[in-house]
Amino acid sequence: EYVEKIYLIVRGKEIKADPINYERMQALGEKVTVLYETEVTEAMGKKQLEKIILSKPYNGLSELTVDGLFVEIGAVPNVELAKQLGVELDEKGYIKVDTMMRTNIDGVFSAGDATNHFGGFKQDITAAATGAVAATSAYEDHKIHGDLCPWHARPAMNT
């Protein structure tokens, strides 16, 4: 309705979108062209945006003339500290946690968008919820391993 042509530039081999948004995009038909495994390397123009430079040619061209550009690149989890600690990651690079936000390392908890929680939803509300679960789990862990059992072994053992 507002534009003649839409180029959806996807860094990977597939579009990662909610099903309803994917269906809406498909309903636009030929108005949308998807460029896979491509990135915008530069945006150019004198007084306003005029063209973008692509990392991979499209129809033999390394640039596209455009009137606008929306950037939504998703997120790459910041898990460097977790890696240094030996925390296990899933195949997508997110921190593996159980339902109590425990990692594979005893006493180490994780929360937020860097975890593989709640089916992968990356929303403020789910990140906050995992923070509450992790904090409660850490508190309970401290009660077992700390205040109530000052001379303790990790993991907790019944004696």
Residue pairs with C-beta under 8 A, 6 or more apart in sequence:
3 31
3 67
3 68
4 31
5 31
5 33
6 28
6 31
6 32
6 33
7 32
7 33
7 34
7 35
7 58
7 64
7 66
8 15
8 25
8 32
8 33
8 34
8 35
9 35
9 38
9 39
9 40
9 54
10 34
10 35
10 36
10 37
10 38
11 37
11 38
11 39
11 73
12 36
12 37
13 36
13 37
14 36
15 22
15 25
15 34
16 74
17 25
25 32
26 32
33 58
35 54
35 56
35 58
37 56
38 54
38 55
38 56
38 58
39 54
39 55
39 56
40 52
40 53
40 54
40 55
40 69
40 71
41 53
41 54
41 55
42 52
42 53
43 49
43 51
43 52
43 53
43 69
44 50
44 51
44 52
44 53
44 63
45 51
49 66
49 67
49 68
49 69
50 65
50 66
51 63
51 64
51 65
51 66
52 63
52 64
52 66
52 69
53 62
53 63
54 61
54 62
54 63
54 64
58 64
75 113
75 122
76 93
77 93
77 94
77 95
77 113
77 114
78 114
79 87
79 89
79 93
79 94
79 95
79 114
82 89
82 95
82 103
82 110
82 114
83 89
85 105
85 108
86 104
86 105
87 95
87 96
87 103
87 104
87 105
87 108
87 110
88 95
88 96
88 103
88 104
89 95
89 96
90 96
90 116
92 116
94 114
94 115
94 116
94 120
95 103
95 110
95 114
95 115
95 116
96 103
96 104
96 115
96 116
97 103
97 109
97 110
97 111
97 115
97 116
97 117
97 130
99 133
100 109
100 133
100 134
100 137
101 109
101 110
101 111
101 115
101 117
101 130
101 133
101 134
101 137
102 108
102 109
102 137
103 109
103 110
106 154
106 155
107 141
107 145
107 154
109 134
109 137
109 138
109 141
110 134
111 117
111 127
111 130
111 131
111 133
111 134
111 135
112 127
112 130
112 131
113 122
113 127
115 130
117 126
117 130
118 126
118 129
118 130
144 152
144 156
145 152
145 154
145 156
146 152
149 156
